[in-house]
C-alpha cells in the first residue's frame, strides 16, 4: 500500500487556486504542490518558489509525475477539462458547480469509471465552523423532531461581477444560483439526503443584470420536514446563516466562519489561529424541557477546517476510505440547479 505524497497540479492560479487550494496542498504533508497553469502572469513562484508553471493545460496534463489535478477554471470549462484530465490518467478534484447539467455529470462518471480514476468534488462549506456547529446540534437530538430549517447565504453586491461567465446567459452555470446555490444545496443534502420534492424561485433585481441574483428553494422531506434555502446579492443586513426549529427547541447561528478571509489575508492553514472564530459569535440554543421550562445556552464553536476535505481525498486515494462528498449527492445538487422555476 502506497503512502507517498500526492503530486498535485492546479489548473488556474486565480483567487480559487491562490486562496482555496494551493495553501492546503502546500501545508498538508500528504500532498506535494507540484505544478500550476498560468497563461499570462507568472505569480505562483512568488508564493511557492519550487512550483512548476505551465503555459497551458495540455502541458500540465502531459506531466506524468502529477497524480491529482484540481479543476478550478471558469464554470463552463469544468466538464471539458475534467474529461481531459481523467483521460490523461489523473485523479480529479472539481470545483463547484461541478458541471452544467446532469448529462455532463453522467458522462464524467462514466469516464472516471472507464479510466479507473477517482472524481472528487470540492464542497468546502461542509467544513465551515458555523455549519459544523449546526450539524452537531441537529445530530445531538436536542431539538427533537425537526420541523423547519432555514439556510441563508447573503451578500450585498449591486454592481455586476467581473467574472463574465457568471453574468452572461450564454453560459448555463451562471448567476447566484450556480455560484452560492451549490454551497447551500450541498449542506442540506449532506444532512437530509435527497428531497422527495422541491420548489424553486429565482429573480433578477440588479440594474442591467441578465442573470439571477436571488434564489429560493423549498425542499420537502419525509416526516413533515421543510427545508428552505435562500441566497441573495442584495441583502444590506445579512440574516442568520442557520435557523433551525424542532419540537424541543431552536438553534440560531450567524455566518461566522473566518477561513476565507484569513486565507485572503495570507494566513496559511497550519497557523494555530487558523479557523478559530472570534469570541462572542457563538450560536444560540434554546430548548424546552419536560416541565415546559425554557433553557438558553451558547454552543462552543468548532474550528473551521477546509483541510478535512483534502485529508479525505488522501484517505480515499491511499487508504481506500470512501470520500464523504458522494457522487449521488452532487447529482441531486445538479438536478436542483438545472431545474426550471416552479
N, C-alpha and C positions, 0 to 999 in steps of 0.2 A: 504493500500500500504506500503510495507516494504521499509525502508530506512536504514537498518542496514548495517554494513560493510560487504564486500565480503571476506570471508575467502579463501585465495588463496594458492595453492601448486604449486611448480615449480619442474619439473621432472629432472633437472640437474643444477649443480652449477659450470659449466664451464664458459667460457667467456660470453656466451649468458645470462645465468642466473645471473651471477655476475654483468654484465655491463648493459644489456638492459632490464632486468625485475625486479630483486629484488629492486634496488633503487627506482623505481616508485611505486611498491606495498608498500614499506616501508614508503615512504613520503606522499603518497596520502591518505588523511583521509577516503576516501570511501572504502579502502581496508585494510585487515589485512594480513601481511606476516606470514602465519601460519606454512608452512612446506616445506621441500625440500628433494629430494632424493640425497644421497651421498653414492656411493657404497664403496668407499675406504677412501680417505682423507676427514676428517670431518673439513671443514674450515668455513662453513656458520656462525656458532655461534660466530666466531671472529668478524664478522661484525654485526650480528643480534643475540644477546645473548638469546632472547626468542624463537627463531625458533626451531621447531621440525625437527630432521634429521632422515629420514627413510633410511634403508639399501637397499630397493628395491621399485619398482613402485607399486607392489601389496599392500604393506603396506600403502603407501600414499593413494591409491585409496580406501582402506578399512576405511579410516578416515572419518566418517560421518559428521564431522564438516566442511570439505572442500567443498566449493561450486564451485570454479573455479580452473581448472588445466591448467597450461601452459606447452605445449608440445614443448620443446626446445632441444630435444635429436638429435642424428645424423639423417640426412635427410631420410635415408631408413627405419627408425623406426617410422616416423611420423604417417603413416596410422594405424599401429597396436596399438600404444599407445593412439592415439586419439580415436580409436574404443573402446579400453578397458575403457578409461575414460568416454566416453559417456554412455557406457553400465553400468558403475558403478554409473550413475546418476549425473555426473558432467557436468557443462558447460566447454567448452574447448576453449583456445586460442592457435592456432597452428602457429609455426614459418614458415617462408618461407624456401624453397619451400614447400607449404602445403603438397603435396603428389607427388608420382612419375608420375601418369598418370590420365587420365580422368575417367577410370573405378574405381579407388580407390576414386576419388573425389565424384563421384555419389554415391558410397557405403556409404561414410561418411555422406553425406547429408541425405540419407535415414535413417541411424541410428539416426542421430540428430533429425529428424522429428518424428521417432517412439518413441524415448525416451523423447521427449518434452524438449530437452536440446539444448542450443544455441552453435553454432560453429562459433567462431570468428577467424579472420585471422590477423596475425601480419605483417603489411606493414608500418614500422616506417618511411620510407623515404618520405611518404606523408607529414611529419611534419618537414622535413629539412628546414632550413631558406632559402637556395637558391631556393628550389623548391617552397616554398610559395611566394617568390619574383616573380618568373617567372609566376606562376599561376595568381597572381594579375595583372601583366602586360597584360597577354593574356585576362583575363576576363574584363579588362578595355576597350578593343576595340581600344586602341591607335595604335595598329599595323595594324589595318584594317583587311582585309581578309587574313588569314594565308595561306602561300604558302609552306614554307619549315621549318621543325622543326628538330633540332638535339639534342639528349640527349646522353651524354657520361659518362662512369664510367671507369676511367683509373687508373691503378696501375703499379708498376714495381716490379715483384717478379719472378726472373729467377728460383730460387730453387723450388722444389716441396713442396707443403704444407704438414704439419704434420697430418692433418685430412685425414686418409686413405680413407674414403668413398667419399671424393671429388676428389680423384686422381686415382680411380680404376673403370674400365668399368664394373665390375660385379655389380656395383650399378648404377641404372638408373639415379638418380638425381646427376650426377657428373659434375665436371668441372665448368668453369666460367659461362657457360650458366645458370645452375641451382643455382649458387652462387650469382652472381650480376645481372643476367638477370631478376629475379623476381622484383628487385627494379625498373629498367627502364621500364619494361613492365607494372608494376602496375601504375607507374606515367603517362605513356602515356594513358593507358586505363581509368584511373580516370579522365583525361581531355577530351579525344576524343571518348571514347567508343570502341566498337569492330570494328576493321578494316574490310573493305569489301574484302580485300585480302592482302597477305603479301609474302615476300620472306625472306629466312633465309640462312645465311652463317656462318659456324664455321671453325676454323682451329687449328692445333696443332703446336706450334713453339718452346717450351722449350725442351732441351735435355732430353730424356728418358720419356717424358710425354706421357701418354696414352689417356688423355682427353683434350677437347678443352680449350685453354687459350685465345681464341679470338672469339667474336661473333658479328654479324651484322644483324639487322632486318630492312627491308624496309616495313613500314606499309602504305597501301593505304587507304585513307578515301574519302568520298564524297567531292564534290566541289574542286577537284584537290589538296587536301591537302596531302602532302607527309611527313611522319614522319620517321626519321632514328635513330635507337638505336644501340650504339656501346659500347662494353666492351672489355678491353684488359688487360692482365697481363704484357705486355712488352711495356709500354709507358714511356720512360725516362723523357719526358717533357709533363705532363698532359695538355690536351686541355680543353677549357671551358666546363663546365657541360651542359650548355644550350646555343644554338644559334638558335634564332627564327627570321624568316623573313616573313613580311607581306606586303601588298600593300601600307601601310602607314609608315612602319618603321621596325626597327630591335632591338632586345634585346640580350645582351650577358652577361652571368653570370658564374663565375667560381664555382667550388665546394668549398664552404666556410663554410658549417655548422660545428660547433665546438662541438656538443653534444657528439659524440662518444669518442673523445679524452678527453673531460672533464670527462666523466664517467669512462674511463680507468684510469685517474689520480686520481680518488676517489671523485670527486665533486658530491654532491647529487643534484637532480633536484630542490630542494627548495632553493638552493643558489641563491641570487639575480643576480649573474653574469652568471648563467647557460643559455646556448643557445644564448648568445649575441656575434655576430661576432665582431672581431676587426675592428676598423675604417680603411677605405681605400680599402675595398674589395667590395664595392657596385657594383651592376650590372649596365651596361651602356645601356641607352635607347636612340636611335636615331630615330627621327620622321621627316617626310616631310610634311609641311603644304600645304594649298591650293595654295599658291603662289610659291610652289616648293622650299621653303626655308628649310634648314636643321636645326634641333634643337637637341642638345645633353644634356643629363642630367643623373644624377646618382640616382638610386632608393634606398630610405631608406630601409635598410634590416629589415625583420621580425625577431622576436625572434624564434629560433628553439625550438620545444616543443613536444617531444615524449609523454609527459603526456596527450596530447589531445587524443591519441589513448586509453589510459586507462580510461579517462573520458567518452569516447564514449561507452566503454564496460559497465561502471557503468550506464550510461543513458539508455542503452538498457535493462539491467537486472532489474533496479529499476524503470525506468520511461517509459518503452515501446517505446523508441525512436529508430528508425531504425539505425542500425550500418552502417557507411558510406562505409566501405570496404565490398562490396556486394559479395555474392556467385557467381553471374553470372560473375562478373569481374575477380574473381580468376579462374573460369572455363575457361574463354577465355585465361587467362595467361597460365594455364596448357596446353591448346591446342597448344599454340605457343611454349612453352618449349619442348613439346614432338614431335613436327613436325620434319620431316627429312629436311636436307638441300635442297634448291631448286636452 
